[in-house]
Amino acid sequence: MTESPVSAIGPYPLLHRGKVRETYDLGDRLLLVASDRVSAFDWVLPTLIPDKGKVLTALSSYWFRLLGKIVPNHLISDGSNGWPPELVPEWERIERRAMLVKKARRVDYECVVRGYLAGSGWQEYSQSGTLAGERLPTGLREGDKLPKPRFTPARKNERSHDENISFHTMCEEVGKEESGRLRDLSLELYEVGGQHAEAAGIMLADTKFEFGYVGDELTLIDEVLTPDSSRFWLASEWQPGRPQPSLDKQYVRDWLLSSSWDRNSTPPDLPPDVVRGTRERYLEAYRLITGKELEV
């Protein structure tokens, strides 16, 4: 069964339930609690992936600290230095899966950066020879490295799929100056994160960043460079012209695509071997990127 959120953490009410996280309102701050739920094709699956929430929290915390020299982020504490007194009684519930963060006015666009052809980017290229509406060289294969990383934004939609749009469309909706800043920051974060991952034997095929404003300051929010928000490939196994072995939730997507599920009805339970394989991939991504084992 899918985890059920609690209505309050200590004295603080549930503000929002996302696909994989709960957000609690602490007045001037928020508490984000990552569950072990997994989503695919806009559905929350009925099977949990043990320790997944701990991986998302620990890896996001790691990247927030590493990338803080580029852009401010919303992280206040991941609990490693203790929690505010009123949260201490909730320790068992939130241990290693919660982040105390600043409140931010969210920018309602996902800032996606693609360095390789995969997923919906490969689908678009196969059909039209473009990526986010911009022409690419002919003859590229699935999994090929792009001539340079591309910023391919998506308009957030709470009720259905996020909508891929062109940078031109984003400029019309958000303004050229802000769109350009979001693009440039996203590309810089991708470059730095990709170099770090590559040194650990992981290729960062694509990822998404989310931003908001804390006061007037543009701030990196939500999660960052996790197996939920990124496509991680093992460099040693990269072979263009086919789908790549990955350390992310593509393993779950692939199983669903091979099943008889129609993607319009309640998803099936994941079999134990898929649950185990997904958990191992998430933990391996954390181990390679950080250089240490995750305490679970």
C-alpha positions as CSV (number, residue, x, y, z in Angstrom):
1,M,0.0,0.0,0.0
2,T,1.0,3.6,-0.6
3,E,2.2,5.5,2.5
4,S,-0.5,7.8,4.0
5,P,0.7,11.2,5.2
6,V,0.0,12.4,8.8
7,S,-2.1,15.4,9.2
8,A,0.5,17.2,11.3
9,I,4.1,17.0,12.4
10,G,4.2,18.2,16.0
11,P,2.1,21.4,16.1
12,Y,2.5,22.0,12.3
13,P,-0.3,21.2,9.8
14,L,0.1,19.3,6.5
15,L,0.2,22.0,3.8
16,H,0.6,19.9,0.7
17,R,0.8,16.3,-0.3
18,G,2.9,15.7,-3.4
19,K,3.6,12.5,-5.3
20,V,6.5,11.6,-3.1
21,R,6.7,14.3,-0.4
22,E,4.6,16.0,2.3
23,T,5.1,19.6,3.1
24,Y,4.3,21.0,6.6
25,D,3.8,24.6,7.4
26,L,6.0,25.9,10.2
27,G,5.0,29.5,9.8
28,D,8.1,31.2,8.4
29,R,9.6,27.9,7.2
30,L,8.5,24.6,5.7
31,L,9.3,21.0,6.6
32,L,9.7,18.7,3.5
33,V,9.3,15.0,4.3
34,A,10.3,12.5,1.6
35,S,8.3,9.2,1.5
36,D,9.3,5.9,0.0
37,R,6.6,6.3,-2.7
38,V,7.5,6.2,-6.3
39,S,5.7,7.8,-9.2
40,A,5.8,7.1,-12.9
41,F,3.7,8.3,-15.9
42,D,1.9,10.7,-13.5
43,W,0.7,7.9,-11.2
44,V,1.8,7.2,-7.7
45,L,2.5,3.5,-7.7
46,P,1.0,1.2,-5.0
47,T,4.3,-0.2,-4.0
48,L,7.0,1.5,-1.8
49,I,10.7,1.4,-2.5
50,P,12.4,1.0,1.0
51,D,14.8,3.8,2.0
52,K,14.0,5.8,-1.2
53,G,13.0,8.9,0.8
54,K,16.3,8.8,2.7
55,V,18.3,8.7,-0.5
56,L,16.4,11.7,-2.0
57,T,16.9,13.7,1.2
58,A,20.6,12.8,1.7
59,L,21.6,13.3,-1.9
60,S,19.7,16.7,-2.2
61,S,21.4,17.9,1.0
62,Y,24.8,16.9,-0.4
63,W,24.2,18.7,-3.7
64,F,22.7,21.8,-2.0
65,R,25.9,22.2,-0.1
66,L,28.1,21.5,-3.1
67,L,26.3,23.9,-5.4
68,G,25.8,26.7,-2.8
69,K,28.7,28.6,-4.3
70,I,26.7,29.0,-7.6
71,V,23.2,29.9,-6.3
72,P,21.6,30.2,-2.9
73,N,19.3,27.3,-1.9
74,H,16.4,26.9,0.5
75,L,18.0,24.3,2.8
76,I,18.2,25.3,6.5
77,S,18.8,21.9,8.0
78,D,18.6,18.2,7.2
79,G,18.5,17.4,10.9
80,S,22.2,16.4,11.0
81,N,22.8,19.2,13.5
82,G,19.5,18.5,15.4
83,W,15.9,19.8,15.0
84,P,14.0,22.6,16.6
85,P,12.8,21.4,20.0
86,E,9.2,21.1,18.9
87,L,10.2,18.6,16.2
88,V,12.3,16.4,18.4
89,P,9.4,14.1,19.4
90,E,8.8,13.4,15.7
91,W,12.4,12.2,15.2
92,E,11.5,8.6,14.5
93,R,9.0,9.6,11.8
94,I,11.2,12.1,10.0
95,E,14.7,10.7,10.7
96,R,17.0,11.2,7.7
97,R,14.0,11.9,5.4
98,A,13.2,15.5,6.2
99,M,14.5,19.0,5.3
100,L,13.8,22.2,7.1
101,V,13.7,24.9,4.3
102,K,13.0,28.5,3.7
103,K,9.6,29.5,2.2
104,A,9.9,30.6,-1.4
105,R,7.6,31.8,-4.2
106,R,8.0,29.1,-6.7
107,V,8.8,29.7,-10.3
108,D,6.1,27.6,-12.1
109,Y,8.5,26.1,-14.7
110,E,10.8,23.1,-14.5
111,C,14.3,24.1,-15.7
112,V,15.3,21.0,-17.6
113,V,18.8,20.5,-19.0
114,R,19.6,17.7,-21.4
115,G,23.1,16.7,-22.3
116,Y,22.2,13.5,-24.1
117,L,19.2,12.3,-26.2
118,A,16.9,10.3,-24.1
119,G,13.3,10.1,-22.9
120,S,10.9,12.7,-24.3
121,G,13.8,14.5,-25.9
122,W,14.6,11.4,-28.0
123,Q,10.9,11.0,-28.8
124,E,10.7,14.6,-30.1
125,Y,13.9,14.3,-32.1
126,S,12.8,11.0,-33.7
127,Q,9.6,12.6,-34.9
128,S,10.8,16.1,-35.9
129,G,14.5,16.4,-35.7
130,T,14.2,19.0,-33.0
131,L,14.6,19.3,-29.2
132,A,12.4,21.8,-27.4
133,G,11.5,23.2,-30.8
134,E,15.1,23.8,-31.9
135,R,16.7,22.0,-34.8
136,L,19.5,19.4,-34.0
137,P,22.0,17.8,-36.4
138,T,20.7,14.9,-38.3
139,G,21.7,11.3,-37.7
140,L,21.8,11.4,-33.9
141,R,21.0,8.1,-32.1
142,E,19.2,7.4,-28.8
143,G,21.7,8.0,-26.0
144,D,24.1,10.2,-28.1
145,K,25.7,13.2,-26.5
146,L,24.4,16.5,-27.7
147,P,26.8,19.0,-29.4
148,K,26.2,21.1,-26.2
149,P,23.8,20.8,-23.3
150,R,20.3,22.2,-24.1
151,F,17.9,24.1,-21.8
152,T,14.5,22.6,-22.4
153,P,11.9,24.1,-20.0
154,A,8.6,22.7,-19.0
155,R,5.5,24.5,-17.8
156,K,4.4,23.0,-14.5
157,N,0.8,21.6,-14.4
158,E,-0.6,20.4,-11.1
159,R,-3.5,18.4,-12.8
160,S,-1.7,16.7,-15.7
161,H,1.6,16.2,-17.4
162,D,4.1,19.1,-17.2
163,E,4.2,20.6,-20.7
164,N,7.5,20.8,-22.6
165,I,7.8,24.3,-24.1
166,S,10.5,26.1,-26.1
167,F,12.7,28.7,-24.6
168,H,11.1,31.3,-26.9
169,T,7.7,30.5,-25.3
170,M,9.1,30.8,-21.8
171,C,10.5,34.2,-22.7
172,E,7.1,35.3,-23.9
173,E,5.5,34.1,-20.7
174,V,8.1,34.9,-18.1
175,G,10.2,37.7,-19.7
176,K,13.5,37.5,-21.5
177,E,15.6,38.7,-18.6
178,E,14.3,36.2,-16.0
179,S,14.2,33.3,-18.5
180,G,17.7,34.0,-19.5
181,R,18.9,34.0,-15.9
182,L,17.1,30.7,-15.2
183,R,18.6,29.2,-18.3
184,D,22.1,30.3,-17.6
185,L,21.9,29.2,-13.9
186,S,20.5,25.8,-14.9
187,L,23.3,25.2,-17.5
188,E,25.9,26.2,-15.0
189,L,24.5,23.8,-12.3
190,Y,24.3,21.0,-14.9
191,E,27.9,21.5,-15.9
192,V,29.2,21.5,-12.4
193,G,27.0,18.6,-11.3
194,G,27.8,16.7,-14.4
195,Q,31.6,17.1,-14.0
196,H,31.3,15.9,-10.4
197,A,29.1,12.9,-11.4
198,E,31.4,12.0,-14.3
199,A,34.4,11.8,-11.9
200,A,32.4,9.2,-10.0
201,G,31.7,7.2,-13.1
202,I,28.1,8.5,-13.7
203,M,26.9,10.3,-16.8
204,L,24.3,13.0,-16.1
205,A,22.1,12.5,-19.1
206,D,19.5,15.1,-18.1
207,T,18.0,16.6,-15.0
208,K,15.5,19.2,-13.8
209,F,16.0,22.1,-11.4
210,E,13.3,24.1,-9.6
211,F,13.7,27.7,-8.5
212,G,11.8,30.2,-6.3
213,Y,12.3,33.6,-4.7
214,V,13.1,34.0,-1.1
215,G,12.4,37.7,-0.8
216,D,13.9,39.1,-4.0
217,E,16.7,36.4,-4.1
218,L,16.5,33.7,-6.8
219,T,16.9,30.4,-4.9
220,L,17.3,26.7,-5.8
221,I,14.5,24.7,-4.2
222,D,12.8,21.3,-4.0
223,E,15.3,18.5,-4.7
224,V,18.4,18.5,-6.8
225,L,20.3,15.9,-8.9
226,T,18.5,12.9,-7.4
227,P,17.5,9.6,-9.1
228,D,14.0,11.0,-9.1
229,S,14.8,14.3,-10.9
230,S,17.7,13.1,-13.1
231,R,18.7,10.4,-15.6
232,F,21.9,8.8,-14.3
233,W,23.9,6.4,-16.6
234,L,26.9,4.3,-15.7
235,A,29.7,5.7,-17.9
236,S,31.2,2.2,-18.2
237,E,28.1,0.9,-19.9
238,W,27.2,3.8,-22.1
239,Q,26.5,2.6,-25.7
240,P,24.5,5.0,-28.0
241,G,21.9,3.5,-30.2
242,R,19.8,1.9,-27.4
243,P,18.3,2.6,-24.0
244,Q,21.0,2.9,-21.4
245,P,21.4,1.0,-18.1
246,S,20.5,3.6,-15.4
247,L,20.7,4.4,-11.7
248,D,17.3,6.1,-11.5
249,K,13.6,5.3,-11.7
250,Q,13.8,4.4,-15.4
251,Y,14.1,0.8,-14.2
252,V,10.6,1.1,-12.8
253,R,9.3,2.8,-16.0
254,D,10.8,0.0,-18.1
255,W,9.1,-2.7,-16.1
256,L,5.7,-0.8,-16.4
257,L,6.1,-0.4,-20.1
258,S,6.8,-4.2,-20.5
259,S,3.7,-5.0,-18.4
260,S,0.1,-5.1,-19.6
261,W,-0.7,-1.9,-17.7
262,D,-2.6,0.6,-19.9
263,R,-1.4,3.8,-18.1
264,N,-5.0,4.9,-17.7
265,S,-6.1,2.6,-14.8
266,T,-4.7,1.9,-11.3
267,P,-1.0,0.8,-11.7
268,P,-0.1,-2.7,-10.8
269,D,2.0,-3.7,-7.7
270,L,5.7,-3.8,-8.5
271,P,7.2,-7.4,-8.1
272,P,9.8,-7.9,-5.4
273,D,12.7,-8.1,-7.8
274,V,11.9,-4.7,-9.3
275,V,11.5,-3.2,-5.8
276,R,14.9,-4.6,-4.8
277,G,16.6,-3.6,-8.0
278,T,15.2,0.0,-7.8
279,R,16.4,0.3,-4.2
280,E,19.8,-1.0,-5.1
281,R,20.1,1.5,-8.0
282,Y,19.2,4.5,-5.7
283,L,21.7,3.5,-3.1
284,E,24.4,2.9,-5.7
285,A,23.8,6.4,-7.1
286,Y,24.3,7.9,-3.7
287,R,27.4,5.8,-3.0
288,L,29.1,6.7,-6.2
289,I,28.3,10.4,-6.1
290,T,29.1,11.0,-2.4
291,G,31.8,8.4,-2.0
292,K,30.2,6.8,1.0
293,E,27.5,4.4,1.9
294,L,24.1,5.7,3.0
295,E,23.1,4.8,6.6
296,V,19.7,3.1,6.4
